[in-house]
Amino acid sequence: MFIFGDSLLDNGNNNHIISLIKANFLPYGIDFNSTPTGRFSNGRNIGDIVAEELGLRQFPPPYLAPNSTGNAILQGVNYASALSGILEETGNFLYGFLANDITNALLNNILLTNISMIGRVTLQRQILFFGETKSQLINMLGENKANDLISNSIFIISAGSNDYLNNYLFPLSFDHFYYQWKTKTFRDRLVQTLSHHIKTLYKMGARKIAVAGIGPLGCTPFLRSILVESGRGCALGPNLLVKDFNDRTREMITQLNQYLPELFIIHADTFAILYDIVAHPHKYGFTNSKDACCGFGGRYNGIITCLPFMEYCQDRRKTVFWDAYHPTEAANIVIAKAILNGDLQRVYPMNIVQLANL
């Protein structure tokens, strides 16, 4: 299994680069043997759970880890990097957000606005790294066996959240570059770029690809804290933006399935999956679907995300969000199982288990 994307799937790559965006400190990993591994959760992420359910003997290791070589890569590699997006320029900057006077004072003391982010692995570079992995596999197994391994492997892509969250929704840098883009123009650029990345992986031998849609960003504790004054519901605007992107992405995937021979590509509607969890938490065994378990500020602890040794909630198996942006392991389990075994309303035109069995 080969994994590409952002912090929802990063399992330690950002630990090995110069970056302010890392999860290599407690309480991240508090339920992963109390070990902060670089996963942006209290425990396993969605990629880990999918790998386990598909019967892999180990989690695909982070590409940048020094021991990710030789036999360690025979069951796949994880290239995902926090802060990356579909676009090459996404992640160049971290923005300070002004929610209210109190939050502004806190942020001025803790965060710097418009800090250049020198570290993240862009999606394009992640794919280049896969090319290096393919060369290693050919050297180890020979070209035919390496190609068979790749064509029978599951490729997972989860990207796009940062393109909206850190760029389009908050155009405070790039000389207001993104402010010049109309919503549909920006959406189409994202979809076209994602399509290009998928075609590149196809040319490199990928034949079974699962693309996860963007989740309901307006339901995250961060955007709820700064945009939802009433305290009720999710932020509608961001959710409409990403839902529109997801719909167009699904259309693009349908076209690629028709256009590229022997390609099987599926679209996971993670928006619908997570939104249903947030809207009906008790149906899934949760009691809190609004607050960040680890965070500070605002109505939902979502203004400042989890920091080293920050206090965290005790009922993590009953809480949907771990920090200002990312689900808990408990929520990741629900999402992963829906992607693995869901019906056509959740995963189209088949689920990951069906894809793996082709």
N, C-alpha and C positions, 0 to 999 in steps of 0.2 A: 504494500500500500504506500503510495506516494502522496504527500500532503502539502498543499500550498495555501498561503493566505496570511491572515493577520493575527492579532492577539487572541482571538477565539480558539486558534489551533496551535499557536506558538508553544512549544514544549521545552524551550531553552535556548533557541538560537540567539535571542537578544542578549543572553548572558555573555556571549563571546564577541560582542562588538561594543564600541563606544557609543552609548546611548543613555538618555535619561529615562527611557521607557523600558523598565525591567521589572520582573517579579521574582527576584532572587533573594528575597528577604521574608521572614515571617511577619505577619500571619499567612501570607500566600503559602500554600502547601501544607497548612496545618492538619489537613486530613489526608495528606499524601505522606504518611509515616512521619508527620511533623517536619517535612523536608521541603524547603522552597526550591523548586526545580527550574523555575522560569515560566511555569504555567500560570496564567492569569485567572486563577480560581483557588478555592480552598482545597481542591483535590484534582481528580482527573478532568480532562477536557473532552470535548465531543470526539476528537480523533482517537484518543486513547480508548474510549468506550467502544467505538466502532471496530477498532482493531481487535479488542478482546472478543467481541461478539462474533467476529469473523474467524476466530480461532488462531490468530497470530500468537506466537509464543512470547513475543516481546513487543513493546511499543516501538513504532518506527523512531529511531533516534534522531535528535536534532542534527542537521547536516554539519553545522559549524563546530560541533563537539569534537575534540581531538580523537576520540575513540570510535567515531562513526566511519569505519572503514573495514575492509575485509568481510568476514562472515556477518558482521553486525548490520550490513546493509542488504542482506539477501532477502529480507522480508519487507524491505521498504525503507524510506527516509522521510523525515519531516523537514520541510524547508520554510515553514511559516514564520513570519517575523512581525512582532507588534509594531503598529503605526504604519505598516505598508498598506497600499491600496491597489486598485486596478491601474491607475495612472502612475507613470514613472515619477512625477513630481510630488505625489501625495506623500505626506510625512516629512516634508522639508522643514515645516515649522510647527511649533506647539503654541497654541494660543492661550492667552489669559482671558477669562470671561468675566464680565461685569454683571452680576445678577442683582445686587442691591448694595447699599452703602456698607453694611456690616461685612458682607462677603468680599466686597472690593477691598476693604481694609485688610482682611485676612490674606487675600491673594497677593496683595502688594508686598506682604511680608514673607510669603512662602514661595510664590511662583514669579517668574519673569515672563512678561508678554513678548511674543515674537522671538522666541529662542530658536536658533537654527538647530535642527536635529541632525547631528552628524551620523547617527546610527540607526538604520533599519535596512532590511534586505527587501528591495522592491520586488514586485511580482515578476517583472521581467528578469531580474537577476536570479530569482529563485528558479526560474525555468532554465537559465544558463547553468546553474548549479546542478540541476537534474541532468543536463548534458554531460557534466563531469562524472556524475554517478553512473550514467550509462556507459561511459568509457571504462570506468572501473569494472563494471559488471562484464563487459566484453573481454577485458583482460583476464578476469577470473574464470568465466564460464565458456568463453568462445562466443562468436557473434550470434549464431543460431539460438543457443540456449538463453542468452541474454535477451534477445528480441522476444522469445517466447515468454520469458518471465515478465517482461514489461507489458506485452500485449494482454497478458492474463491478470495483471495487477489492477487494483482499484486506484484511481486518481481522484483525490478530493480537492476541490477549490472552494474556499470561502473568503471572498474579498468584496469590497465596495463600501463597507461601513465607514471607513476612514475618509473615503472620497467625499462622502456627504458630511460626516460629523466634523471633521477637522478642516475641510476646505469649503465646500459649497455653502454650507449653512452658516459658516462664520468667516466671511472673506475679509480678514483683517491684515493680510499680507499679500505678497505677489503684486503689489501696486494695484490691489483690487482686481486682480486678474479674473478670478471666478465671478466677480460681481457682473462682469460683462457678458457672462454666458446666460442665455435664457434656459429655463428649466428643461425643456424638451431637447434643446441642443446639447446641454451638458449630459443628460441621460443618454442620448444617442451616442455621444462620444464614449461614454463608459461602456455601453453595450458593444460598440464596434471594437474597442480596445480589448475587452474581454474575449470577444470572438476571435480576435487575432491571436491572443495567448492560447486559446484552446486549439486553434489550427496549428500553432507551433508545436504543442505537445503531441498532436496527432501525427505530424510529420516526424516526430522523434519516436513514434511507436506506440503511443497511448491509444487504447481502444475502448476502455471502460472508464468513463469520467462521470463523477458526481459533482454537480455545481450547487452549492447552497445559496439560496437567496439571502438578501439582507434582512435581518430581523427588525422588529418594530422599535426603531431607535427612539421614537417618542415615548416609549414606555420605560426607558432606562431611568434609574434614579437621577442621573445627571440632568437629562433634558426635562424630566418632570419637575425637578427642583427649580430650574431657571425659567421654565415656560408655562407651567400650569399653576396659575395663581389660586385657583379655586380649591386645589387639593383633590380634585376628582378627575378620574380618567387620565388618559395619556395625551401627550402633545400631538394634536391632529396633523399639523403641517408637515413635520418630518415624516410621519407615518405615510401620508399620502405620496410624498416624494419617493420613498423607497418602494412602496407598493407598485407605483407606476414603473419604476426601474425593474422590479421583479417580473412584472407582467411582460415587459418587452424582452427581458432575458429569456423567459420561457419560450417566447415566439422564436427568438434566435436559435435556441437549442433545438427546437422542432425542425427548423430549416437545416441545421447542421446534420441532424440525424438522416435527413433525406438526401443531403448533398455529398457527404463523405462516406465512401464505402467502408463497411465493416466497423463503423464507429457506433458505439452505444453510449449515449450521453443522457443523463437524467438531471432533473431539476428538483431540488428539495425546497419545499415552501416553508422555510424556517420562520418566516413572518407569521404565517397562520398558526404554526405549531406553538411558538412562544407567546403569541398574542392570546391564544386560547388558555394557556397556562396562567398568564397575568390576569385575564378577565374572569377565569373560573378556577382559582387556585385550589379550592377544597376538593375539586374533582380529581386532582392529582396528588392530594395529600399535603398541600402547602397551606400555611396560615398567613404568610406575609409575601405579597407579590409587588410591593411598592418600595420598601426601604432597602438601602444597601446594608448588607451585614457588616461590612468594614468600610467606613467612610465618615465624612464629617461635613456639616454645614447644610443649610437649606431644610426644606420640609422632609426630605427623604434621605438624609445623610449622603447626598449625591454631589455636592459642590466640589469637595476635595476627596479624591479617591483614596484607597487604602495605602497607608504609609507604614514604614517599619515600626513594628511592635505596637501598632494602634490597637485599641480595644475592638473586639468583634463580637457578634451575636453568638449565643450558645445554641440556638435552635436552627443550625444550618441545614438540617434535613427537612425543615419546614419553611425555609426561606428561598425565594426564587433568585434574587440577585446577591452575588457575593460582594462586589464593589460597585462603583458608580456606573459601570458599563457591562460587566461580565456576569454570566449566570454562576450559581453554585454548582458543585458536583451533582447534587440531587436534581437540579433542573437540567443539567447536561445529560443525565441519564435518560430523562423523559424525552428530550429532543433527539438524542441519538437513537433510541429505540423506535421513535416515530419515523426517522429517516431509514432505519434498517428494515422495518417491517410495515411501514405505512401503506395506506391505500392510494389510489390515483389522485385523490384530493390533496394529499400531502406530498407525494413523491411521484413525478410524472416523467416518462411513461411506465416506469417500474421502480421498485425500491432497491436499496443497495444489496440486500440478500439475493434478490432475483438477478441483479446485475452481476454479482459475484459468481452465480451459478451458471451463467451463460457459457 
